[in-house]
Amino acid sequence: MKSLELLPTDENILDTLYQDAFGRNTEIASFLNILTSIEGHFVISVDGKWGTGKTFFVKQCEMILDTINDPSKLTSENKDKILHLPFLNGSSLSKKLENQNCIYFDAWANDGYENPILAILNALVNKTSFIDRLSAVDKKGLMDAVVEMGKNYFSKRLGTSIDPIIKALKQPGKEETKAQISLHKYIEKIISNFTQDDHRLIIFVDELDRCKPSFAVKLLEQIKHYFLLQNVTFVFSTNILELSKTISKFYGNDFQGDKYLNRFFDLFLTLMPIDIEKYYQYLSSQDSLAIYERNKLKVIKFLNMSMRDVGKFVTNNELIDYKNIKYDYLGQADEAILLHIEWLVIPFMIGLTVTNKEDEFNLIEGRNYELFKKFVIDADTFWSLLNMGGVHQQLNLLCDVDESLESDDVDQYKDKIVHTIYTKLFENPVSVTQVHSMSDKFWYDIKRIMDSVLHSHLK
């Protein structure tokens, strides 16, 4: 068994693009069109909560740009998959992207560096074919600029010794020193290797909201000071609210981090939620028409699961064989009711396990009726039982409901059924010593089967 939480590997990035697994390809096309319309220096924020797929979004954009501008990174087969995406194949967008070079920078993975600017330069150095673009003079200068990032690595990479310019990053005071001015000009020269012939360089900065406050602030300040150059676009994929808190934590709780960021970014974009149904079907190996599959999708939507939550939810549900939940000696009507309840409640409990352990605990302890009721009342798959003649009557008997109530007040009728299910499963379940009737046995068995399924799933 393997985790179904997708990691942003090249294979997954390509496959999710090719299959439009997140339902975001149209949004990607719109975003890439925005990139082609930018002039001068520009800084964009792509905002999204944690677990919403921001990394996938920017890395999918990176893969498209690299396929067009640095095709050596992909096999010809995979390159064809990208170039034949509907929004690229035969469109003017593909042509417009030909002058857009890019790099991806994971800020969180680099927040151990004292000087963030050096980590960004490292990302430039590691860009495919970048070294081949540099003159001998540029190579020597680059070695000087990245001295703190590892002498052995860069000496072997560029074939020359290193040592100065780092002092420029450590100069105190507001006025630029000669060394700082020199560094600024040097960085501009390095960037020019990507922006020749009216090309642009797009630098995707990811995960900044997860970094140490000192690193996050220093990175923003150094970008503002050294990297706001013509033909350079910075794209920050981040949780703006959390990044604002990080800024405030660094400068003091009274500092308004949001206003600081408003001055830094030229354009704020909010990432649209993924198509949760499409993503679920991409991950799941089950028959999407089955009642329990439709119930799982309802749980995902009801609990407003993030992309990361959905992966965990699918992984946990793959351990359960919903098709074989049954109790052979029950009558046909009883079995239909049992299955509809199990198929509804078990995914709901697994959903709470993934998203909110406190809600799960309160439900098990019989202290979460309102949440349970809200979920079941809108579960159309469950209420389809009311359209099954004999099953309908048996449900009324098991829940001790007067049939006349259904015609008088449907809402009250449903409330009575939901409350009975909740009571028998959580608030006051029937024990083996309390089984005195067929109704008692039904509720005892349904609780026992549910517990057995959930416990075996946890083993």
DRENMI-49900 format. One record per residue: residue in one letter; x, y negated, z negated of N, C-alpha, C, O in turn. Coordinates in steps of 0.1 Angstrom, whole numbers, plus 5000, padded with zeros to 4 digits. Example, Ala and Ser with C-alpha at 12.3 -4.5 7.8 and 13.67 -1.06 7.14 Angstrom:
<nodes>
A513250574922512350454922513250334922514250334915
S512850224929513750114929512950004921513449894920
</nodes>
This chain:
<nodes>
M500950125000500050005000500949885000501849874992
K500649785009501449665009500549545007499349545010
S501149435002500349315000499949255014500649265024
L498649205014498149145026498248995025497648925033
E499048945015499248795015500348775026501448815025
L499848695036500748675048501948585044501748475038
L503148625048504248545046504648475060504348535070
P505148355060505448285072506648335080507548255083
T506648465083507748525091507448485105506348455109
D508548495114508348475128507248555134506448515142
E507248685130506248785135504848735132503948735140
N504648695119503248655115502848525121501748505124
I503848435122503548305128503048325143502148265147
L503848405150503448435164502148495165501248455173
D501848595157500648675158499448595154498348605160
T499548515143498448435139498148325149496948285151
L499148275156498948175167498248245179497248195184
Y498748365183498248435194496748475192495948465201
Q496448515180495048555177494148445171493048465168
D494748335169494048215163493448265150492248245147
A494248335141493648405129493148305119492248345111
F493548175119493048075110491947985116491447905109
G491748005129490747915135491347775136490547675136
R492647755136493247625136493947585149494547475150
N493847665159494547635172494147505178494947425183
T492847475177492347345182492947225174493347125180
E493047245161493647145152495147125155495647015155
I495847235158497247235162497447155175498347075176
A496547185184496647105197496446955195497146875201
S495446925187495246785184496446715177496846605180
F497046785168498246735160499446715170500146615169
L499646815178500746805188500546695198501546625202
N499346665201499046545210499346415202499846325209
I499046415189499446295182500946275182501446165184
L501746385180503146375180503646315193504646235193
T503046345204503546295217503246145219503746085229
S502346095211501945955213502645855204502445735205
I503545905196504245825186505445745192506145805201
E505645625188506845545192507545495180506945485169
G508845475181509645425170509845525159509645645161
H510245475147510245575136508845585130508145485130
F508545705125507245735120507245845110508045935111
V506345825100506345925089504845965087503945885085
I504546095088503246155087503146245074504046315071
S501946235068501646325057500546415062499446375066
V500746545061499746645063499346705050500146785044
D498246665045497846695031496946825031496146845039
G497246905021496447025018496747075004497847065000
K495747144998495947194985496847314986497147374997
W497447364975498247474975497447604979496347624975
G498147684988497447804992496547785004495747875007
T496547675011495647645022496347665035495647645046
G497647705036498247745048499047625055499147625067
K499547535047500247425052501547465059501947425070
T502247565052503447615058503247675071504047655081
F502247765072501847825085501647725095502047735107
F500947615092500547515102501747445108501947445120
V502747405099503847335105504847435112505447395121
K504947555107505847655113505247695126505947735136
Q503847705128503247735141503547615150503847645162
C503547495146503847385154505347385158505747365170
E506247425149507647435151507847545162508647525171
M507147655161507347765170506947725185507647755194
I505947645186505447605199506547505205506847515216
L506947415197507947315201509247385205509947345215
D509747485197510947555200510747635213511747655221
T509647695215509347775227509547695239510047745249
I509147565238509147485250510547415252511047405263
N511247385240512447315241513747395237514847345240
D513547505231514647585227514347735228514247815219
P514047775241513447905244514248025240513748135240
S515548005237516348115233515948185220516448295217
K515048125212514648175200513748295201513548375192
L513048305212512048405214512348495226513048455236
T511848615226511948705238511048655248510148575246
S511248695261510448645272508948685270508048605273
E508748795264507348845261506648755251505548705253
N507348725240506748635230506648495235505648425231
K507548445243507448315249506248305257505548205257
D505948405265504748405274503448395265502548335269
K503448465254502348465245502048315241500848275240
I503148245237502948105233502448015245501547945243
L503148035256502847945267501547965273500947885280
H500948085270499648115276498548095266497348145268
L498848035254497747995245496847905253497247815261
P495547915251494547835259494847685259494647615269
F495247625248495447485248496847435254497047315256
L497647535258498947505264498947545279499447475288
N498247655282498347715295497547625305496347605304
G498347565315497747485325497347345320496647275328
S497747305308497347175303498547075304499647125306
S498246955303499346855303500146845290501246795290
L499546905280500246905267501546965267502546915262
S501647085274502947155274504047075280505147075276
K503646995291504646905297505046795288506246765287
K504046735281504346625272505246665260506046585255
L505246795257506046845245507446875249508246905240
E507746865262509146895266510246805260511346845260
N509846685256510846595250510846595235511346495229
Q510146695229510046685214510846795208510446915207
N512046765203512846855195512446855181511846765176
C512646965173512246965159513147055151513847145156
I513147035138513747125128512747135116511847045114
Y512847245109511947275098512847265085513947335085
F512447195075513247185063512347215051511447155048
D512747325044512047365032512647295020513747335015
A512047195015512547105004512747184991513747174984
W511747274988511747354976512947444976513547464965
A513247504987514447594988515747524987516747584985
N515747394988516947314988517047214976517947134976
D516147224966516247124956517347144946517347084935
G518247244948519447254940520547164944521447144937
Y520447104956521447004961521346874953520246834950
E522446824950522446694943521946584952521346484948
N522346594965522046494975521146554986521646634994
P519846524986518946584996519346565010519146645019
I519946445013520346415027521346515032521346545044
L522146575024523146675028522446805032522846865042
A521346835025520546955028519846935042519747035049
I519446815044518746795057519846805069519546855079
L520946745066522046765076522446905078522746945089
N522346985068522647125069521547195078521947285086
A520347155076519247205085519547175100519247255109
L520047055102520447015116521547095121521447135133
V522547125113523647205117523247345121523747405130
N522247395113521847535116520847545127520447655131
K520447435133519547435144520147505156521347475160
T519447595163519947665174520547575184519947475188
S521747605189522447535199522847385196523347315204
F522647345183523047215179524547185180524947085185
I525247285175526747265175527247245189528247165191
D526647315198527147295212526947155218527547115227
R526047085211525746945216526846845212526946735217
L527546885201528446785195529846775202530346875207
S530346655203531646635208532646665196532246685185
A533946675200534946705189534946605179535146635167
V534746475182534746365172533546385163533646365151
D532346415169531146435161531346555151530846545140
K531946655156532146775147533046735135532746785123
K534046655137534846615125534046525116534146545104
G533246435122532446355113531446425105531146395094
L530846525111529846605104530446685093529846695082
M531646725094532246795083532446705072532246745060
D532846575075533046475064531646455057531646435044
A530646445064529346415058528746515049527946485040
V529046645051528446755044529346825034529246945032
V530346755029531446815021530846895009531346995006
E529746845003529246914991528547044994528247114985
M528247065006527447185009528247315011527647415015
G529547305010530247425011531447415021531147435033
K532547395016533747375025533947505034534247485046
N533947615028534247735035533247755047533747795058
Y531947735044530947755054531247665066531247715078
F531347535063531547445074532847455081533047425093
S533947485074535247505080535147615090535747605101
K534547725086534447835096533547805107533847845119
R532547725104531547705115532047605125531847625137
L532847505121533247395130534747405133535247325141
G535547485125536947495128537747375124538747345131
T537447305114538247185109538047165094537047205089
S539047105088538847085073537946965070537646885079
I537546945057536546845054537046775041537846825034
D536446645039536546585026535946455023535646435011
P535746345031535346215025533846185023533246245015
I533246105030531946025030530946055019530045975017
I531046165011530146185001530046074991529046044984
K531146004989531145884980530145784984529645704975
A529745774996528745675001527445704994526645614992
L527145824991525845864985525845844970524845844964
K527045814964527145794950527345654946527545624934
Q527345554956527645414952526545354945525345364949
P526745294933525745224926525345094932526045044941
G524245024927523944894931522944894943522844994950
K522344784946521344774956521944744970521444784980
E523044674970523644634983524344754989525044834982
E524244765002524944875009526444845009526944735012
T527144945005528644935006529044965020528345005028
K530344945022530944975036530745125039530445155050
A530945205029530845355031529345385034529145475043
Q528445325028527045355030526645315044525945385051
I527045195048526745145062527445245072526845275082
S528645295069529245385078528445515079528345575089
L527945565067527145685067525845665075525445755083
H525245555074524045525081524245535096523545595104
K525345475101525745475115526045615119525745655130
Y526745685110527145825114525845915116525845995125
I524945905106523645985108522945945120522446035127
E522945815123522245775136522945845148522245875158
K524245855147524945915158524646065159524446125170
I524546135148524146275147522746295153522546385161
I521846205149520446215154520346195169519546255176
S521246115174521246085188521446205197521046205208
N522046305191522246435198520946505201520746585211
F519846465194518546525196517646425204516646465209
T518046305204517146205210517646135223517146035227
Q518546205229519046155242517946165252517046245251
D518046075262517146075274515646065269514746135274
D515445975259514145945254513446065248512146075247
H514246155243513646265235513346215220513946125216
R512446295214512246265199512646385191512746495195
L513046345179513346455169512246455158511946345152
I511546565156510546585146511146665135511546775137
I511146615123511646685111510446725102509846635096
F510146845102509046895093509646925079510547005077
V509146855069509546865055508446935048507346875046
D508647055043507647135036507947155021509147145017
E506947175013507047214999507647104990508147134979
L507646974994508246874986507446854972508046824962
D506146884972505346874960505746974950505346964938
R506547074953506947184944508347154938508747224929
C508947054943510347024939510446954926509446904920
K511646954920511946884908511646734911512046684922
P511046654902510846514904512046434909511946354918
S513146464903514346384906514746414921515146314928
F514646534925515046574939513946514949514346454959
A512646524945511646474954511746324957511746274968
V512046244946512146104947513446064955513345974963
K514546134952515746104959515646134973516146064982
L514946244977514846274991514046164998514446125009
L512946124992512146014999512945895000512845825010
E513645854990514445734990515545745000515845645007
Q516245855001517345865011516845875025517445825034
I515645935027515045935041514745785044515045745056
K514145715035513745575038515045495041514945405049
H516145525034517345445036518145485048518745395054
Y518245615051519145655061518545715074519145715084
F517245755073516745835084515545765092515045825101
L515145645088514045585095514645515108514945395109
L514845605117515545575130514545585142513545655141
Q514845505152514045515164514045655169515045735169
N512845695174512645835180512745945170513046055174
V512545915157512546025147511146015140510745915135
T510546135140509246145133509446245121509946355123
F509046205109509046295098507646345095506746265095
V507446475094506146525090506246595077506946705076
F505546545067505546605054504346695052503246635052
S504446825051503246905047503246925032504146985026
T502346865026502346855011501046835005500046805012
N500946864992499746834984499946694979500646674969
I499246594985499546454981499246424967499946354960
L498146484961497846464947498946514938499346444929
E499446634941500546684933501846604935502646584925
L502146564947503346484950503246354943504246304937
S502046294942501846164935502146184920502746094914
K501746304915501946324901503546344898504046304888
T504146404908505646424907506346294906507246274898
I505946204915506546064916506245994902507245934897
S505046004897504745934885505545994873505945924864
K505746124873506446194863507946144862508546134852
F508446114874509846064875509945924870510845894862
Y509045834874509145694870508445664857508645554852
G507545754852506845724840505345734843504945704854
N504545784833503145814836502345694840501245714846
D502845574837502045454841502345414855501745324861
F503345474861503745444875502645504885502245614883
Q502245424894501245464904501845534916502245464926
G501945664915502645734925501945734939502545734949
D500545714938499845714951500145584959500245584971
K500345474952500645344959502145354965502345304975
Y502945424957504345444963504245524976504945484985
L503445624976503345704988502645634999502945655011
N501645544996501045475006501945385014501745355026
R503045335007504045255014504945335022505645285031
F505145455019506045545025505545605038506245605048
F504245645038503745715050503045615059502345525055
D503145645072502545565082501145625086500245545089
L500945755084499745815088499445925078500346015076
F498245935073497746045064496746125072495746085077
L497046255072496146355078495846465068496646495060
T494646505068494146615059493946745067493146745077
L494646845063494446975070493047035068492647045056
M492447065078491047125077491147265071492147335073
P490147305064490147445058490247545070489747525081
I490847655067490947765077489547815079488647805071
D489247885091488047955093488148085085488748185089
I487548075073487648185063487148315068487748425065
E486048315076485548435081486448505092486648625092
K487048415100487948465110489248525104489748625108
Y489748455093490948505086490648635079491548725079
Y489448645073489148765066489148885076489648995073
Q488448865087488448975097489749005103490049125106
Y490648915103492048935108492749025098493549115102
L492549005085493249085075492549225072493249325070
S491249225073490549345068490549455079490549435091
S490649585074490649695083489249765083489049865090
Q488249705077486949765075485949715086486149625093
D484849795087483749755096483049635092482449625081
S483149525100482649395095481149395094480549305088
L480449495100478949495100478449565087477249545084
A479249635080478849705068478349605057478849485056
I477349645049476749555039477849505029477949385026
Y478649595025479649555015480749465021481249385014
E480949475034481849375041481249235041481949135039
R479949235044479349105044479249045030479348925028
N479149135020479149085006480549035002480648934995
K481549095007482949055004483148915009483748825003
L482648895022482848755028482048655020482448535019
K480848695015480048605007480848564994480748444990
V481548664988482248634976483348534979483548434971
I484048554990485148464994484648314995485248224990
K483548305002482948175004482348114991482547994988
F481748194983481148154970482148104961482047994954
L483348174960484348134951485348034957486347994951
N485047994969485947894976487447934976488247854972
M487648054980489048114979489948034989489647995000
S491248024984492247974992492748085002492348205000
M493548045011494148145020494848255013494848375016
R495648205003496448304994495448394986495748514985
D494448334981493448414974492848524982492648644978
V492448494995491848585004492748705006492348825006
G494048685008495048795010494948884998494949015000
K494948834986494948914974493648994972493549104968
F492548924976491248984975491149104985490549204981
V491549084997491549195006492349315002491949425003
T493549284997494449384992493749474981493849594981
N493149404972492449474961491249554966491049664961
N490549504975489349574980489749694989488949784990
E490949684995491349795004491549924995491550035001
L491649914982491850034974490550104971490550214965
I489450044974488150094971487450154983487350084993
D486950274982486250334993484750314991484050394985
Y484250204996482850164994481850265000480750274995
K482250325011481350415018481050535010479950595011
N481950575000481650694993481250664978481350754970
I480750544976480150524963478650574963477850514971
K478350674956477050734957476850824945477750864937
Y475550864943475250954932474151044937473051014938
D474551174940473851254949472451294943471451304951
Y472251314930470951364926469951254924468751284919
L470251134926469251024926468351034937468651094948
G467050984936466150984947466650884957467550804954
Q466050884969466450804980466350654977467250574980
A465250614970465050474967466050434956466650324957
D466250514946467150484935468650464941469350374937
E468950554950470350544956470550414964471550354964
A469450374972469550254979469750134970470550044973
I469050134959469150024950470550024943471249924942
L470950144939472350154933473450104942474250024938
L473350144955474450104964474449954966475449894967
H473249894968473149754970473649674958474349574960
I473449724946473949654934475449674934476249574931
E475949794935477449824935478149744946479149684943
W477649744958478249684969478349524967479149464973
L477449474959477349334956478249294944479049204944
V478149374933478749334920480249364920481049284915
I480649474926482049514925482949414933483949364927
P482649374945483449264952483449134944484449064944
F482249104938482248984930483148984918483848884915
M483249094911484149104900485649104904486449044898
I485949164916487249164921487649014925488748974923
G486648944931486848804934487248724922488148634923
L486548744911486848674898488248714893488948634887
T488548844895489948884890491048804898492048764892
V490748774910491748704919491748554916492848494915
T490548494913490548354913490348294899490848184896
N489748364889489448304876489348414866488248464864
K490348444859490348554849489448524837488848614831
E489348394834488448354823486948384827486248434818
D486548354839485148384843484948534844483848574840
E485948604848485848754848485648804834484748884832
F486448764825486348804811484948774805484348854798
N484448654807483148604802482048684808481048714802
L482148724821481148804827481048944821480048994817
I482249004819482349144813481749134799481149234795
E481949024792481549014778480048964777479548944766
G479348954789477948914789477748764786476748734780
R478748684790478648534786478748454799479148334798
N478348504810478448424823477248444832477448474844
Y476048434826474848464834474648364845474248404856
E474848234842474548134852475348154865474848134876
L476648184864477448204875477048334883476948324895
F476748434876476248564882474948534889474748584900
K474048464883472748434889472848354902472248384912
K473748254901473948164913474448244925474048224936
F475248344922475848424932474748524938474648534950
V474048594930473148694934471848634941471348694950
I471448524936470148464941470248444956469348454963
D471448404960471648374975472248484983472648464994
A472248604977472848714984471748784993471048874988
D471648745005470648795014470648945016469649015018
T471949005016472049145018471349225007470749325010
F471449164995470749234984469249224985468549324983
W468749104988467249084988466649155000465349155001
S467449205009466849285020466149405015465349465022
L466449445002465749554996464249534995463449624995
L463849404994462449374993461649405006460449415006
N462349435017461749465029461649615031461149665041
M462049695021462049845022460849885012461049885000
G459849935018458649965011458850034997458649974987
G459150164998459350244985460450194976460350194964
V461450144982462650084975462149964967462549944956
H461349884974460849754968460149794955460349724944
Q459149884956458349924944459249984933459049954921
Q460250064936461150124926461950014919462250024907
L462449914927463149804921462349734911462849694900
N461049714914460149644904460049734891460049674880
L459949864893459849954881461049944873461049934861
L462249954879463449964872463749824865464349824854
C463249714870463449584864462249544856462249434851
D461249634855460049604846459449474851459149384843
V459149464864458549344869457149364874456949464881
D456249284871454849284876454849244890455349134893
E454349324899454449294913453649164917453949104926
S452649134909451849014911452748884910452448784916
L453848904902454648784900455348744913455548624915
E455648834921456248804934455448714943455948624949
S454148744943453248654951452948524945452748424951
D453048524931452748394924453948304923453748184925
D455148354921456348274919457548354923458148424915
V457948334936459048414941460348384933461148484930
D460648264930461848224922461848294909462948344905
Q460748294902460748354889460848504890461448564881
Y460248564900460348704903461848744905462348844899
K462548664913463948694916464848684903465748754900
D464448574895465248554883465048674873466048714867
K463848724873463648844864464548964868465049034860
I464548984881465349104886466849074884467549164879
V467348954887468748924884469148934870470148984866
H468248884861468548894847468549034842469349064833
T467649114847467649264843469049324847469649394839
I469449304859470749364864471849314855472749394851
Y471849184852472949124844472949184830473949224824
T471749194824471649254811472149404810472849434801
K471649484820471949624820473449654823474049754819
L474149564830475549584834476449514824477549574822
F476149404818477049324811476649294796477349314787
E475449234795475049184782474649294772475049284761
N473949384777473449494768473349624776472249674778
P474449684780474349804788473849924780473949934768
V473250014788472650134781473750234779474550274787
S473850284766474850384762474250524764473050534766
V475050624764474650754766473550804756472750884759
T473650754744472750784733471350714735470450744728
Q471350614744470050534746469350584758468350524761
V469750694764469050734776467850824772467950934768
H466650764774465450824770464450834781463350894780
S464750774793463850774804464650774817465850754817
M463950794828464650794841465250654844466250634850
S464550554839465050414841466350394833467350334838
D466350444821467550434812468750504819469850454820
K468450624825469450704831470050634843471250634846
F469150564851469650484863470650384858471650364864
W470250304848471150194844472450244837473450174838
Y472350354830473550414825474450464836475650434835
D473850524846474750584857475350464865476450474869
I474550364868475150254876476250184869477250144876
K476150164856477250104849478450194848479550144850
R478250324846479350424846480050424859481250434859
I479350434870479950434883480750314886481850314891
M480150194883480850074885482150064877483250024883
D482150104865483350104856484350194862485550174862
S483850314866484850414871485550364884486750384886
V484750304893485350244905486350134902487450134908
L486050044893486949934890488149984882489249934885
H487950084874489150134866490050214875491250194873
S489550294884490450364893491150274902492250294907
H490550154906491150054914492349994907493249944913
L492249984894493349924886494550014883495549974879
K494350144885495350244882496550234891497550304890
</nodes>
